[in-house]
């Protein structure tokens, strides 16, 4: 495996919702080479649902959390904290899922409570 500083490998646990960025792609396309550069781009959500039987239904679900800060400020009210809940009724609606995003803590020190572009979602 490659060992470049902007590359890493992820092993996901079933039932996980993980916010992350493709550092290799951002490096190649936009010459991003540090964490400050990553803050200029929204995150992607990677979902590996846990699928199981509930009575007669096949259900898939997952959850995750995300804390976004600027990497410099230590103030508690300068951070956005999110919870993600994913659920899908595969039996009755296999082409539909629900992803709830709960904004638990707002970065009240920032205009419109936005720390940087990491507060946006690029892809799911």
C-alpha positions, 0 to 999 in steps of 0.5 A, a space after each residue: 500500500 502507498 504511504 503518502 501523507 494524504 492517503 489512508 485506508 478505512 475499514 468500516 463497521 456495519 452500521 456506520 455513517 462516516 464523513 470523509 474526503 478523498 484526499 488523493 483525488 483532491 490532491 490530484 485535481 486541486 493540488 490540496 496538500 494539507 488539512 487547511 486545503 481540505 477545509 475548502 471542500 465539502 465532505 462525502 458520506 460513506 454508509 455501510 448499513 447494518 441489514 437485518 430482519 425485523 419481524 417480516 421486514 428486511 431493514 438496513 440502518 446505521 449511524 455516525 457523528 461528525 465534529 467540524 472545527 477549523 483546526 485552530 480555535 479551541 472555543 466550544 462555541 466555534 464547532 459544529 457537531 452533527 449526528 447522522 441516522 440512516 434507515 431503509 425498509 428494504 422489503 417495502 421500499 428498496 429504492 428509498 432511504 432516509 438520512 436524518 442529519 441532526 445539527 447538535 451544536 452550532 458554531 455560534 462564533 461564525 457567520 451563519 454557523 458555518 466553520 468552513 466548507 466541510 460543513 457541506 455534503 458533497 456526495 452520499 
